[in-house]
């Protein structure tokens, strides 16, 4: 089965370069030339990785990324942002809203392909049906969370929050990222909702009291196991 990559880019020269180097590696490349078309294409293809330009017609790349990360089928797909904006603040913003990587134009096509391969390898390591963290075990298909072999009574949002943290262990997740993914892009509540649900998880699963670290002014991180 070939690896599918969605390229959301409106510059024809960039598209030609990306298509040439990616297809040379036997990747199947799907191209969208504006943000709205890119979202529709991602929903249709459900690719292995997305290359996303930030300056797009109809819907900016920032907005596209946030909507991708709010979609249950698409949130775990690596997103590499491509942009001429190289300021540190732009890079931080991109990573905070869920981008996996950030590449500044002009870029080396060979380096970009190397990054694509690295992120695809990492994603492939997370393809198992059950996720484990110490003595916590979560099965998304059965919607089952076990702690020390016993099922934990979690609400739907508590379960989805735990799964999201486990899939992204070691990574800082901002409150807005969590809110967009677990509650959905169109949710109009406050980030206080995230704090309340993190507190519930810490109370219901004792090891999470220390394992879920609060990152001041940002959000939370499930610590890597040592």
Secondary structure, DSSP 8 states (H G I E B T S, - for coil): ---EEEEE---HHHHHHHHHHHHHTT-EEEEESSHHHHHHHHHHH--SEEEEESS-SSS-HHHHHHHHHTSTTTTTSEEEEEES---HHHHHHHHHTT-SEEEESS--HHHHHHHHHHHHHHHHTT--SEEEETTEEEETTTTEEEETTEE----HHHHHHHHHHHHTTTS-EEHHHHIIIII-TT--S-THHHHHHHHHHHHHSTTHHHHEEEETTTEEEE----
